Amino acid sequence: MNDKQREQVGFGATVREARKKRGWSQTELGEQSGLSRPTIARVEANSDVTTATIAKIAHALGLRLELQDPG
């Protein structure tokens, strides 16, 4: 999946894809990131979550967070 496709499907789909590539359940990702399973589910559903939550998940999955100017 390229960057543009990831943008279109959202952060939650990217998290789900990375989690599944590692063979982790939502519970296992929660344990690795210090978050609860319901929080992981909210992230994967693209619900409103804090940047701190996003950072913890990205770190646990080895994902890089990057801010880009859309212009």
Phi and psi restraints in degrees (range 20) as a CNS / XPLOR table:
assign (resid 1 and name C) (resid 2 and name N)
       (resid 2 and name CA) (resid 2 and name C) 1.0 -86.3 20.0 2
assign (resid 2 and name N) (resid 2 and name CA)
       (resid 2 and name C) (resid 3 and name N) 1.0 173.0 20.0 2
assign (resid 2 and name C) (resid 3 and name N)
       (resid 3 and name CA) (resid 3 and name C) 1.0 -60.0 20.0 2
assign (resid 3 and name N) (resid 3 and name CA)
       (resid 3 and name C) (resid 4 and name N) 1.0 -41.0 20.0 2
assign (resid 3 and name C) (resid 4 and name N)
       (resid 4 and name CA) (resid 4 and name C) 1.0 -64.0 20.0 2
assign (resid 4 and name N) (resid 4 and name CA)
       (resid 4 and name C) (resid 5 and name N) 1.0 -42.5 20.0 2
assign (resid 4 and name C) (resid 5 and name N)
       (resid 5 and name CA) (resid 5 and name C) 1.0 -63.7 20.0 2
assign (resid 5 and name N) (resid 5 and name CA)
       (resid 5 and name C) (resid 6 and name N) 1.0 -39.9 20.0 2
assign (resid 5 and name C) (resid 6 and name N)
       (resid 6 and name CA) (resid 6 and name C) 1.0 -61.6 20.0 2
assign (resid 6 and name N) (resid 6 and name CA)
       (resid 6 and name C) (resid 7 and name N) 1.0 -42.4 20.0 2
assign (resid 6 and name C) (resid 7 and name N)
       (resid 7 and name CA) (resid 7 and name C) 1.0 -57.6 20.0 2
assign (resid 7 and name N) (resid 7 and name CA)
       (resid 7 and name C) (resid 8 and name N) 1.0 -41.5 20.0 2
assign (resid 7 and name C) (resid 8 and name N)
       (resid 8 and name CA) (resid 8 and name C) 1.0 -72.2 20.0 2
assign (resid 8 and name N) (resid 8 and name CA)
       (resid 8 and name C) (resid 9 and name N) 1.0 -36.2 20.0 2
assign (resid 8 and name C) (resid 9 and name N)
       (resid 9 and name CA) (resid 9 and name C) 1.0 -86.1 20.0 2
assign (resid 9 and name N) (resid 9 and name CA)
       (resid 9 and name C) (resid 10 and name N) 1.0 -17.0 20.0 2
assign (resid 9 and name C) (resid 10 and name N)
       (resid 10 and name CA) (resid 10 and name C) 1.0 96.6 20.0 2
assign (resid 10 and name N) (resid 10 and name CA)
       (resid 10 and name C) (resid 11 and name N) 1.0 163.6 20.0 2
assign (resid 10 and name C) (resid 11 and name N)
       (resid 11 and name CA) (resid 11 and name C) 1.0 -62.2 20.0 2
assign (resid 11 and name N) (resid 11 and name CA)
       (resid 11 and name C) (resid 12 and name N) 1.0 -39.2 20.0 2
assign (resid 11 and name C) (resid 12 and name N)
       (resid 12 and name CA) (resid 12 and name C) 1.0 -58.7 20.0 2
assign (resid 12 and name N) (resid 12 and name CA)
       (resid 12 and name C) (resid 13 and name N) 1.0 -41.3 20.0 2
assign (resid 12 and name C) (resid 13 and name N)
       (resid 13 and name CA) (resid 13 and name C) 1.0 -67.8 20.0 2
assign (resid 13 and name N) (resid 13 and name CA)
       (resid 13 and name C) (resid 14 and name N) 1.0 -35.9 20.0 2
assign (resid 13 and name C) (resid 14 and name N)
       (resid 14 and name CA) (resid 14 and name C) 1.0 -64.5 20.0 2
assign (resid 14 and name N) (resid 14 and name CA)
       (resid 14 and name C) (resid 15 and name N) 1.0 -43.2 20.0 2
assign (resid 14 and name C) (resid 15 and name N)
       (resid 15 and name CA) (resid 15 and name C) 1.0 -62.4 20.0 2
assign (resid 15 and name N) (resid 15 and name CA)
       (resid 15 and name C) (resid 16 and name N) 1.0 -47.5 20.0 2
assign (resid 15 and name C) (resid 16 and name N)
       (resid 16 and name CA) (resid 16 and name C) 1.0 -58.7 20.0 2
assign (resid 16 and name N) (resid 16 and name CA)
       (resid 16 and name C) (resid 17 and name N) 1.0 -45.7 20.0 2
assign (resid 16 and name C) (resid 17 and name N)
       (resid 17 and name CA) (resid 17 and name C) 1.0 -61.4 20.0 2
assign (resid 17 and name N) (resid 17 and name CA)
       (resid 17 and name C) (resid 18 and name N) 1.0 -46.2 20.0 2
assign (resid 17 and name C) (resid 18 and name N)
       (resid 18 and name CA) (resid 18 and name C) 1.0 -65.3 20.0 2
assign (resid 18 and name N) (resid 18 and name CA)
       (resid 18 and name C) (resid 19 and name N) 1.0 -39.4 20.0 2
assign (resid 18 and name C) (resid 19 and name N)
       (resid 19 and name CA) (resid 19 and name C) 1.0 -63.4 20.0 2
assign (resid 19 and name N) (resid 19 and name CA)
       (resid 19 and name C) (resid 20 and name N) 1.0 -46.0 20.0 2
assign (resid 19 and name C) (resid 20 and name N)
       (resid 20 and name CA) (resid 20 and name C) 1.0 -67.1 20.0 2
assign (resid 20 and name N) (resid 20 and name CA)
       (resid 20 and name C) (resid 21 and name N) 1.0 -35.1 20.0 2
assign (resid 20 and name C) (resid 21 and name N)
       (resid 21 and name CA) (resid 21 and name C) 1.0 -59.7 20.0 2
assign (resid 21 and name N) (resid 21 and name CA)
       (resid 21 and name C) (resid 22 and name N) 1.0 -31.6 20.0 2
assign (resid 21 and name C) (resid 22 and name N)
       (resid 22 and name CA) (resid 22 and name C) 1.0 -86.1 20.0 2
assign (resid 22 and name N) (resid 22 and name CA)
       (resid 22 and name C) (resid 23 and name N) 1.0 -6.4 20.0 2
assign (resid 22 and name C) (resid 23 and name N)
       (resid 23 and name CA) (resid 23 and name C) 1.0 74.7 20.0 2
assign (resid 23 and name N) (resid 23 and name CA)
       (resid 23 and name C) (resid 24 and name N) 1.0 23.1 20.0 2
assign (resid 23 and name C) (resid 24 and name N)
       (resid 24 and name CA) (resid 24 and name C) 1.0 -94.8 20.0 2
assign (resid 24 and name N) (resid 24 and name CA)
       (resid 24 and name C) (resid 25 and name N) 1.0 145.8 20.0 2
assign (resid 24 and name C) (resid 25 and name N)
       (resid 25 and name CA) (resid 25 and name C) 1.0 -82.4 20.0 2
assign (resid 25 and name N) (resid 25 and name CA)
       (resid 25 and name C) (resid 26 and name N) 1.0 172.0 20.0 2
assign (resid 25 and name C) (resid 26 and name N)
       (resid 26 and name CA) (resid 26 and name C) 1.0 -62.4 20.0 2
assign (resid 26 and name N) (resid 26 and name CA)
       (resid 26 and name C) (resid 27 and name N) 1.0 -36.1 20.0 2
assign (resid 26 and name C) (resid 27 and name N)
       (resid 27 and name CA) (resid 27 and name C) 1.0 -63.3 20.0 2
assign (resid 27 and name N) (resid 27 and name CA)
       (resid 27 and name C) (resid 28 and name N) 1.0 -43.3 20.0 2
assign (resid 27 and name C) (resid 28 and name N)
       (resid 28 and name CA) (resid 28 and name C) 1.0 -65.0 20.0 2
assign (resid 28 and name N) (resid 28 and name CA)
       (resid 28 and name C) (resid 29 and name N) 1.0 -40.5 20.0 2
assign (resid 28 and name C) (resid 29 and name N)
       (resid 29 and name CA) (resid 29 and name C) 1.0 -63.8 20.0 2
assign (resid 29 and name N) (resid 29 and name CA)
       (resid 29 and name C) (resid 30 and name N) 1.0 -39.2 20.0 2
assign (resid 29 and name C) (resid 30 and name N)
       (resid 30 and name CA) (resid 30 and name C) 1.0 -59.1 20.0 2
assign (resid 30 and name N) (resid 30 and name CA)
       (resid 30 and name C) (resid 31 and name N) 1.0 -43.9 20.0 2
assign (resid 30 and name C) (resid 31 and name N)
       (resid 31 and name CA) (resid 31 and name C) 1.0 -64.0 20.0 2
assign (resid 31 and name N) (resid 31 and name CA)
       (resid 31 and name C) (resid 32 and name N) 1.0 -41.6 20.0 2
assign (resid 31 and name C) (resid 32 and name N)
       (resid 32 and name CA) (resid 32 and name C) 1.0 -68.7 20.0 2
assign (resid 32 and name N) (resid 32 and name CA)
       (resid 32 and name C) (resid 33 and name N) 1.0 -30.2 20.0 2
assign (resid 32 and name C) (resid 33 and name N)
       (resid 33 and name CA) (resid 33 and name C) 1.0 -101.1 20.0 2
assign (resid 33 and name N) (resid 33 and name CA)
       (resid 33 and name C) (resid 34 and name N) 1.0 -7.6 20.0 2
assign (resid 33 and name C) (resid 34 and name N)
       (resid 34 and name CA) (resid 34 and name C) 1.0 77.8 20.0 2
assign (resid 34 and name N) (resid 34 and name CA)
       (resid 34 and name C) (resid 35 and name N) 1.0 23.8 20.0 2
assign (resid 34 and name C) (resid 35 and name N)
       (resid 35 and name CA) (resid 35 and name C) 1.0 -120.0 20.0 2
assign (resid 35 and name N) (resid 35 and name CA)
       (resid 35 and name C) (resid 36 and name N) 1.0 166.2 20.0 2
assign (resid 35 and name C) (resid 36 and name N)
       (resid 36 and name CA) (resid 36 and name C) 1.0 -84.1 20.0 2
assign (resid 36 and name N) (resid 36 and name CA)
       (resid 36 and name C) (resid 37 and name N) 1.0 160.0 20.0 2
assign (resid 36 and name C) (resid 37 and name N)
       (resid 37 and name CA) (resid 37 and name C) 1.0 -61.3 20.0 2
assign (resid 37 and name N) (resid 37 and name CA)
       (resid 37 and name C) (resid 38 and name N) 1.0 -41.3 20.0 2
assign (resid 37 and name C) (resid 38 and name N)
       (resid 38 and name CA) (resid 38 and name C) 1.0 -60.6 20.0 2
assign (resid 38 and name N) (resid 38 and name CA)
       (resid 38 and name C) (resid 39 and name N) 1.0 -33.5 20.0 2
assign (resid 38 and name C) (resid 39 and name N)
       (resid 39 and name CA) (resid 39 and name C) 1.0 -65.9 20.0 2
assign (resid 39 and name N) (resid 39 and name CA)
       (resid 39 and name C) (resid 40 and name N) 1.0 -42.8 20.0 2
assign (resid 39 and name C) (resid 40 and name N)
       (resid 40 and name CA) (resid 40 and name C) 1.0 -60.4 20.0 2
assign (resid 40 and name N) (resid 40 and name CA)
       (resid 40 and name C) (resid 41 and name N) 1.0 -43.1 20.0 2
assign (resid 40 and name C) (resid 41 and name N)
       (resid 41 and name CA) (resid 41 and name C) 1.0 -61.3 20.0 2
assign (resid 41 and name N) (resid 41 and name CA)
       (resid 41 and name C) (resid 42 and name N) 1.0 -40.7 20.0 2
assign (resid 41 and name C) (resid 42 and name N)
       (resid 42 and name CA) (resid 42 and name C) 1.0 -63.9 20.0 2
assign (resid 42 and name N) (resid 42 and name CA)
       (resid 42 and name C) (resid 43 and name N) 1.0 -41.1 20.0 2
assign (resid 42 and name C) (resid 43 and name N)
       (resid 43 and name CA) (resid 43 and name C) 1.0 -62.0 20.0 2
assign (resid 43 and name N) (resid 43 and name CA)
       (resid 43 and name C) (resid 44 and name N) 1.0 -47.0 20.0 2
assign (resid 43 and name C) (resid 44 and name N)
       (resid 44 and name CA) (resid 44 and name C) 1.0 -66.0 20.0 2
assign (resid 44 and name N) (resid 44 and name CA)
       (resid 44 and name C) (resid 45 and name N) 1.0 -22.8 20.0 2
assign (resid 44 and name C) (resid 45 and name N)
       (resid 45 and name CA) (resid 45 and name C) 1.0 -90.7 20.0 2
assign (resid 45 and name N) (resid 45 and name CA)
       (resid 45 and name C) (resid 46 and name N) 1.0 6.7 20.0 2
assign (resid 45 and name C) (resid 46 and name N)
       (resid 46 and name CA) (resid 46 and name C) 1.0 60.5 20.0 2
assign (resid 46 and name N) (resid 46 and name CA)
       (resid 46 and name C) (resid 47 and name N) 1.0 33.0 20.0 2
assign (resid 46 and name C) (resid 47 and name N)
       (resid 47 and name CA) (resid 47 and name C) 1.0 -77.6 20.0 2
assign (resid 47 and name N) (resid 47 and name CA)
       (resid 47 and name C) (resid 48 and name N) 1.0 168.7 20.0 2
assign (resid 47 and name C) (resid 48 and name N)
       (resid 48 and name CA) (resid 48 and name C) 1.0 -69.6 20.0 2
assign (resid 48 and name N) (resid 48 and name CA)
       (resid 48 and name C) (resid 49 and name N) 1.0 118.5 20.0 2
assign (resid 48 and name C) (resid 49 and name N)
       (resid 49 and name CA) (resid 49 and name C) 1.0 -133.9 20.0 2
assign (resid 49 and name N) (resid 49 and name CA)
       (resid 49 and name C) (resid 50 and name N) 1.0 162.0 20.0 2
assign (resid 49 and name C) (resid 50 and name N)
       (resid 50 and name CA) (resid 50 and name C) 1.0 -79.1 20.0 2
assign (resid 50 and name N) (resid 50 and name CA)
       (resid 50 and name C) (resid 51 and name N) 1.0 160.8 20.0 2
assign (resid 50 and name C) (resid 51 and name N)
       (resid 51 and name CA) (resid 51 and name C) 1.0 -66.0 20.0 2
assign (resid 51 and name N) (resid 51 and name CA)
       (resid 51 and name C) (resid 52 and name N) 1.0 -30.4 20.0 2
assign (resid 51 and name C) (resid 52 and name N)
       (resid 52 and name CA) (resid 52 and name C) 1.0 -62.9 20.0 2
assign (resid 52 and name N) (resid 52 and name CA)
       (resid 52 and name C) (resid 53 and name N) 1.0 -40.9 20.0 2
assign (resid 52 and name C) (resid 53 and name N)
       (resid 53 and name CA) (resid 53 and name C) 1.0 -63.9 20.0 2
assign (resid 53 and name N) (resid 53 and name CA)
       (resid 53 and name C) (resid 54 and name N) 1.0 -46.1 20.0 2
assign (resid 53 and name C) (resid 54 and name N)
       (resid 54 and name CA) (resid 54 and name C) 1.0 -59.6 20.0 2
assign (resid 54 and name N) (resid 54 and name CA)
       (resid 54 and name C) (resid 55 and name N) 1.0 -43.0 20.0 2
assign (resid 54 and name C) (resid 55 and name N)
       (resid 55 and name CA) (resid 55 and name C) 1.0 -63.4 20.0 2
assign (resid 55 and name N) (resid 55 and name CA)
       (resid 55 and name C) (resid 56 and name N) 1.0 -41.4 20.0 2
assign (resid 55 and name C) (resid 56 and name N)
       (resid 56 and name CA) (resid 56 and name C) 1.0 -63.1 20.0 2
assign (resid 56 and name N) (resid 56 and name CA)
       (resid 56 and name C) (resid 57 and name N) 1.0 -43.5 20.0 2
assign (resid 56 and name C) (resid 57 and name N)
       (resid 57 and name CA) (resid 57 and name C) 1.0 -66.9 20.0 2
assign (resid 57 and name N) (resid 57 and name CA)
       (resid 57 and name C) (resid 58 and name N) 1.0 -45.0 20.0 2
assign (resid 57 and name C) (resid 58 and name N)
       (resid 58 and name CA) (resid 58 and name C) 1.0 -59.5 20.0 2
assign (resid 58 and name N) (resid 58 and name CA)
       (resid 58 and name C) (resid 59 and name N) 1.0 -42.9 20.0 2
assign (resid 58 and name C) (resid 59 and name N)
       (resid 59 and name CA) (resid 59 and name C) 1.0 -62.5 20.0 2
assign (resid 59 and name N) (resid 59 and name CA)
       (resid 59 and name C) (resid 60 and name N) 1.0 -46.5 20.0 2
assign (resid 59 and name C) (resid 60 and name N)
       (resid 60 and name CA) (resid 60 and name C) 1.0 -61.0 20.0 2
assign (resid 60 and name N) (resid 60 and name CA)
       (resid 60 and name C) (resid 61 and name N) 1.0 -34.6 20.0 2
assign (resid 60 and name C) (resid 61 and name N)
       (resid 61 and name CA) (resid 61 and name C) 1.0 -91.0 20.0 2
assign (resid 61 and name N) (resid 61 and name CA)
       (resid 61 and name C) (resid 62 and name N) 1.0 -6.0 20.0 2
assign (resid 61 and name C) (resid 62 and name N)
       (resid 62 and name CA) (resid 62 and name C) 1.0 73.4 20.0 2
assign (resid 62 and name N) (resid 62 and name CA)
       (resid 62 and name C) (resid 63 and name N) 1.0 27.5 20.0 2
assign (resid 62 and name C) (resid 63 and name N)
       (resid 63 and name CA) (resid 63 and name C) 1.0 -92.0 20.0 2
assign (resid 63 and name N) (resid 63 and name CA)
       (resid 63 and name C) (resid 64 and name N) 1.0 149.6 20.0 2
assign (resid 63 and name C) (resid 64 and name N)
       (resid 64 and name CA) (resid 64 and name C) 1.0 -99.0 20.0 2
assign (resid 64 and name N) (resid 64 and name CA)
       (resid 64 and name C) (resid 65 and name N) 1.0 131.0 20.0 2
assign (resid 64 and name C) (resid 65 and name N)
       (resid 65 and name CA) (resid 65 and name C) 1.0 -92.9 20.0 2
assign (resid 65 and name N) (resid 65 and name CA)
       (resid 65 and name C) (resid 66 and name N) 1.0 135.9 20.0 2
assign (resid 65 and name C) (resid 66 and name N)
       (resid 66 and name CA) (resid 66 and name C) 1.0 -141.8 20.0 2
assign (resid 66 and name N) (resid 66 and name CA)
       (resid 66 and name C) (resid 67 and name N) 1.0 129.9 20.0 2
assign (resid 66 and name C) (resid 67 and name N)
       (resid 67 and name CA) (resid 67 and name C) 1.0 -95.0 20.0 2
assign (resid 67 and name N) (resid 67 and name CA)
       (resid 67 and name C) (resid 68 and name N) 1.0 134.7 20.0 2
assign (resid 67 and name C) (resid 68 and name N)
       (resid 68 and name CA) (resid 68 and name C) 1.0 -131.0 20.0 2
assign (resid 68 and name N) (resid 68 and name CA)
       (resid 68 and name C) (resid 69 and name N) 1.0 143.5 20.0 2
assign (resid 68 and name C) (resid 69 and name N)
       (resid 69 and name CA) (resid 69 and name C) 1.0 -80.5 20.0 2
assign (resid 69 and name N) (resid 69 and name CA)
       (resid 69 and name C) (resid 70 and name N) 1.0 119.0 20.0 2
assign (resid 69 and name C) (resid 70 and name N)
       (resid 70 and name CA) (resid 70 and name C) 1.0 -67.9 20.0 2
assign (resid 70 and name N) (resid 70 and name CA)
       (resid 70 and name C) (resid 71 and name N) 1.0 -11.9 20.0 2
